[in-house]
Amino acid sequence: MSTPHVVPFYRALPRLVKDPVTELANMGTEAKGRIVQVNLGPFRPYLVSHPEHVEQVLKTDWTNFAREGMFWRPLHRVTGQSILGEGETWASTRKILAPLFTSRYIASLADDMADIIDECIVELEDFAATGRPIDGGHQMTTIVNQAVIKVLFGGRISRDTAERLAPEFATCATSIGFRLLFPFAPYSVKVPGDRAFLRSAQKIDEIVYPLIEQAQREGDTSSKEVVSKLLSARLEQEGKADLKQVRDDLVSIYGAASETTAMSLTWLWSVLHDHPDVNARLREEIDSVVGGEPVRPEHVGRLPYLRMVLQELLRVYPSAWIIPRQAVNDVEIGGMRIKAGSQVLVSPYTTHRLEEFWDRPEVFDPDRWADEKAVVKHRYSFIPFGAGPHVCLGQHLFYVEAPLVIANVLSRYRPELTNPQRLTPLPGASVRPKEKLWLRLHPVEGRRAA
């Protein structure tokens, strides 16, 4: 029976307090993929990063690793028991939501999404004309938010409401950082982030419940927007519509559809600043394919380098820094015995940086994806959307939405990062930079007028 690589309390605590996302990943890479036990006093989770171990936890033995326990409690306070739950509730929700996220259904929305994104990018022209910098993270979140809201929710959510919704989700996603780092802290004690979280969760409810109630009053079962579809599906499946359950479904859908894309696009601008050769090659490809025309879905298939940049972005900055699980029964992983009730943390940040599976893992190199089948040496060495039955529903949406946003921005502007700096990954429901990225937009000469 093998033993884990143990990081003692006096080393683990200061490292995780300083930079939790980076340091947890470092603990895994220092152990070269061995299972790591992180000693945090009363709490000693196991860090799993080797692709074979990841495969066992997320796929082959997934029913023995539940999305339960102290790591999930902060998330469930906002998402409830829906697509991020377990058991019967998760299974029924997945059955209802999966058709809304298939590659075919997402492809049918692509033209509408392209129109919405184009309209959002046009609105940045005033910033470009005056030279005023934009908050890159805020603008990317706003654009993604508008596309998701209009395409999935139809006309049910006004722009004003959508713009109020996005920051509340961002607050919920970031304010649980302390709870994720110290999940054993009792909820009877208020910790940093709790008050902000509860305020935002309440505001989300104040926005979402009236939408559901309105759709219920209208009773339009033929509507294609997601609120009516959920109500119809719940009625058909259960004979009644539990408004709390529909609310949980909607909150989960919004997160799956928007969070990964918005965060990846935020990291991108710093990456392009730090790698001018990648920036130049990407702009050249987009200029060649798109020219001065509006960006359409058919352009995306003719932008292979953009696809390579996105894959590398997902490798280096996966939005999920940990994928927590709780062992249901005693289990053996990689020859090591793990007791029932133990917390197991799958770490995409670590897995994507293991030298055994990635050449020069710390280097941002889109060219490694020129042959995607060859670069992924193990099916579970690249897990930006998780894996197995709980794989993220929003992955197909990402590969339509993210290229459209990037191609739109770079075909119209030359973004300049005005405050280059080393970015610190901020832990939360997803990983985002702690620092703001300010971009100055320089118009592309000869680009069509709005």
N, C-alpha and C positions, 0 to 999 in steps of 0.2 A: 504494500500500500504506500503510495507516494504522499509527500507532505507539501503544503503550500509554501510559496515564498511569502514570508510574513514581514509586513512593514510595521515596526513597533510604534506605539502611541507617541513617543516623544519625537519621532520623525514624521509620522503621518499627519498629526494635527497641524503643526505650523505650515507644512507644505499645502495642505488643503485649504487652510485659511488664506494663504497668500494668493494662490491661483488654482482653484479647485479643478477646473477642466483640464488644464495643461498638466498639472502635477499628477492627477489620477492617471492620465494617459502615460506619463513618464514612468509611473510605478509598473504599469503593464509592460512597457517596452524594455525597461531595465530587467524584468524577469524573463524577457524573450518569449512571451506567450504562455509561460507557466501560470497556473492559477495563483493569484495573490490574495492573501488575507490581510485586510486593512484593519489594524487595531485602533479603534476609537473608544477605548474603554469599555462601556457596557454594550457597545455595538461593534460587531466585527464582520462586515460583509465580505464576500468572496468576489474578486474581480476576475471576470472571464473574458479572454480576448483571442485565444487561438481559434482559428476557423473551425477545427474539428469539435472543439468544446462549444463554440457558438452554435454550430449545427445541431448538436444534441439539445441544448437549452431551448432554441427557438423552433426547431423542426422535429427531429426524430423522437424526442421525449418531451414535447412541449406541454402535454397535459400535466406533467409532474412539476412544471415551473409556472406558477400562476401569477397573474398580474394583481397581486394582493400584498398586504403588509404595509409597513410604515412608509415606504417610499411612494406608494400610490395614494395614500390618504390626502396629501396636498392637492394632487391633480383631480381626484374625484370630488373635491369640494367645489370645483367649478364645472367639470365635465359630467359629473354624476355617473350613473351606471348605464353606459351606452356602448359605443364601439370600443371604448377603452376599458370596459369591464370584463367580466368572465362569465362562464356558464350559460344558462338559458337566455339571459338578457343580452349578452354579447352575441350569441348565435342568431337570435331573432333580428337584432339590429343589423348585423352584418348582412343577413339575407336581404333586408330592405334597402340598405345603402349601397351594396356592391354594384347594382345595375347603374347607379348614378356616377360611377367612377371607372367603368370599363374603358378600354382604349377606344372602342368604337363610339361609345356615347360621348366621350370627351372630344373626339375628332369632329363629331357633329356640331359641337359648340365652338369650334376653333375660329370660324369666320366672325361670329359675334364677338368673341374674345379679342380678335385682332382689331376690330373696329373700336372697341372700348379702350384698349391700350393706346391706340393711335390718338384718340381724343385726349387721353390723359397726358400723353407726351407733348401734344400741341400746347397744352396749358402751361408748360414750362417755358414757353418762348419769351414771356415777359422777363423771367430771370435771366435768360440768355441775352436779351437785348440790353438790359440794365447792368449786367455783370454781377448781380447779387448772387451769392452762393446759396445752394440749397442743402438742406439736411438730407444726405443720401439715404440713410436708413428710414427716415420718415417718409420721404417721397416714394421709395420702393414699396413700403408697406401700404401707402395710399393707393398706388397704382394697382397692386395685386388685390387689395381690398375691393376696389371698384370693379375689377374684372370678376372676381368671385361673387360679389354681391349681385351684380347685374345678370350674370350668366346663370348662376344657380338659384338665386332668389327672385329673379324676374323683377317686376316693378314694386315688389312688396316692401322693400327697404329703400327709403329716399336717400339721396346722397348725404344730406345733413345727418340722418340717422346712422348711415354707414361710417361717416367720419367720427361720430361719437363712439361707435362700437369698437373700432380698431384700437384706440389707445387703452380702452378698458381690458381688452384681451392681452395687449402687450404688458400691462401692469400685472395682470394675473400670472402671465408666463414668467415674469422676472422676479416678482415679489416672493415666490416660493423657494428662492435659492437657499435661504438659511434652513428651511424645513427639509430640503433635499440633502443638504450637507450634514445636518444633525437631526435626522428623522425621529430619534428617540426623545426629543424634547417634548414634554407633555403639552397638550393643546389647552390646558387650563392656564398655562403661562403664555402671555403674549411675547412673541419674539419679533425681531426686525422683519418688516414686510407684512405682518399679519393684518394690521389695520388697513393698509393700502389694498391688500388682496380682498378683504371682505367688502370694502367700499366698491371696488370695481366689479366684484361678483354680483353685488346687489344691483348695480347700474346695468349690467348685462341682462339680468332678469327683467328689469324695468323696460328694456328695449325689446327683448325676445318674446315675452309672454303676450303682449298686445298683438304682435304679428300672428301668433298661433291662434289667439282668440278670434281675430278678424277672419282668418282663413277658415276657421271652424264655422263661423256664422255664414260665410259665403257658400260653403259646401260644394265648391267646384271640383269635382273628382277628375275632370278632364284636363285640368291645368298641368303644365309640365314643370312649373317651378317647385322647388324642393319642399316648401312648407306644406302645400296641398298634397304632394306625393306622399309625404310622411304620414299625414293625417289619414289619407286613404288607405295606405298600407297597414297602419296600426288598426284601423277599423276592420279591415278585411281579415287581418291575422288574429286579432283579439276580441273583435266585436265591440270594442270601445276605444276611445282615444284618451290615454292618460296624458294630460297636458305636461306634467313633469317629465315624463319619458320623452315626449316629442321635443321638449325644451332641451333635454340632455342630448338628444340626437342632433339637433340643430347646432348646438355649441360644439359638439365633436366634429361635425361636418365642416364648420367654419375653420376650425383649427387644422384639420387634415388638408383642407383646400388652400389655405393661405400661408401657414407658418413656415414650412420648408422653403417655399419659393421666395417669400419676402426676406428671410434671413440669408439665403444663398446670394441673392442679388445685393444685399447690403455688404457682404464680405467682398464681392467681386471688384468693387471700385478700388479698394486698397490693393488687391492682388494685381490689377492692371497697372496701377501706379508703380508698384515694386518690380514689375516685369514688363518693361517697355517693348521688348521684342514680341511678347505675347499680345500686348495691346495693339501694336502695329499690324501684326499678321491678322488679328481678328477684325480690325477695322477694314483692312484691305479686302478680306473675304466678303464682308457685309456690303462694302461699296460696290464690289464687282457683281454680286448677286442681286442686291436690292436696287442699287442705283439711286435715283431720286424719287422712286415711287413709294407708295404706302407699303408697309411690310404686311405680307399675307401669309397664311399658313403654308402655302405651297413653296414659299421661299425657304422655310425651315429645313426641309429635306435636302436642300442644296447648300447647306452651311455645315459641312462636316467638322471644320475646325471649331466652330461654336459648340458643337456637341462635345468635342474633346475637352474644351475648356470647362464646360459644365460638369463633365464626369470628374475631372481633376478637382474642381471646386467642391463637389460632394465628397470626394475622398479626403481632402485636407480639412474641410469644414463641414462635416456632417451635422445636421441640425440636432440630432439626438446624440448627446454626449454620453448618456448612460441609458440602458434599457433594463429596468429593474425587474426581477422575478423573485418569487419566494418558493423554496422547495416544499412540495406538498408531502412527499415521503422521503425517507432516507434514500440517498442516491449516490452513485459513484460517477465522477467526471474525471476523465484523464487519469484513472487509477487512484483518485483521491475520494475519500468518503465525506459526504456532506450531509448533515443531519436535517431532518424535516424541520421546517420553520426558518431555516437559514436564508438570509438575503443573498441573492446572486445578482451581480451587476455585469451585464454584457456591455462592453465599451467599444462602440464603433471608432471613437477617437484613437483608441489603442490599436485595434485590429487593422486599421488603415495605415498604421505606421510601423508594422512589424517587418523587420529587414528580411525575414525568411520568405516573405510573400511580396515585398515591394522593393524594387531597386531604388536606392536613394530616396527613402520615404519622406524625408523632410524637405525635399526639393519640389517646388510646384512646376510640373512638367506635363503639359497637355499632350505632348507627342507620345507619351507612354500609351495613350489610348488609340493610337493609329490602328492597332490590331487589338480590339477589345477582348476577343476570345483568348489571345495569348497573354495579355497583361494580367487577367484575373486567374491566378494560379490555383485558387481554390474557390469554389462557388460561394463560400461564406467568408471570404477575405474582403469582400466589398459589400457592406450592408447599410448604405445610407438611409434606406427606408425600412430597416429591420428585415425580418425574414419569416418564413413559415406562415401558419394560418393567421397570425396577427400582423402581417406585413401592412405597411401604411397604404390606405386606400388612395391617397393623393398623389401617388408617384406618376401616373399617366398625365394628370393635370400639370404637374411640374414640367414635364418634357414638352408640353405645348406652350404653357404660359411663360416660363422663363426665357426661352429663345425669342419669343415675340417681344418681350420687354427689352431685352439686350439689343436685339437687332433694330428696334425702333429708336432707342436712345442713341446708339452709335451711328446710325444712318443719318441722324439729324444733327447730333452734337458731338463735340470732342470734350468729354468731361475731364476736368483737371482737379485733382485732389489738393485742396488748399492747406490742409493740416496733416501732412503725412506723419505717421507715428506708429509705434509698435502697438498693435491692438491686443487687448486682453479679453479672452472669451468669458462671457458672463453666464454663469450657470442658471438654469431655470428649466421650464418645460422644453425649451429648445435653446440652442447656443446663439447668442448675438454678441456683437462687440460692445464692450463696456463704454468705449469712447464714441463720440459722434464723428461722422465723416462728412466734411463740408466739401461740396463739389461746385466748381464754377463751370458753367456750360458755354462752350464756344461754338457758335453755329457753323455748320458745314457749308462751305461755299457751293452755290449752285443747287443746294437742296430745295425741293419744291416749297412754295409758300403754303402756309396753312390755309 
